[in-house]
């Protein structure tokens, strides 16, 4: 089984890093000391981080479903979060 290159991070580590960065960004924005331009750039970055976190959670959900019942492919349907 081929190993991942050392430069690749695991999905869990990537999720944790993205979530930490998102939390720091939100804290910085909540202080209200950013210009409008900085706030817009921070918001855009935050949306990207949020999407990365959401995608990682969806992949984790799929992995759990596959591990729970690998003989039933129907159980591996994409996760549909409550909106």
C-alpha positions, 0 to 999 in steps of 0.5 A: 500500500503506497504511503502518502508523501510527508507534505500531505496532511491528514483530513483530520489535521486539515480540518483542525487547522482550518477550524482553528484558523476560522476561530481566530479569524472570527475573533479578530473580526468581532473586535471590530477594528478592521477596515471595510476592505480587511473585513471583506477579505476576512469574510471571504477567507472565512467562507472558504475555511468554513467550506473546507471544514464542512467538506471534511466533515462530510468525508468523515461521515462517509467514512464512518458509514462505509466502516459501519457496513462495508457490504451495503453500498446504499448506506454510503449515500452522501451526508445531507446536513439539516439546513 
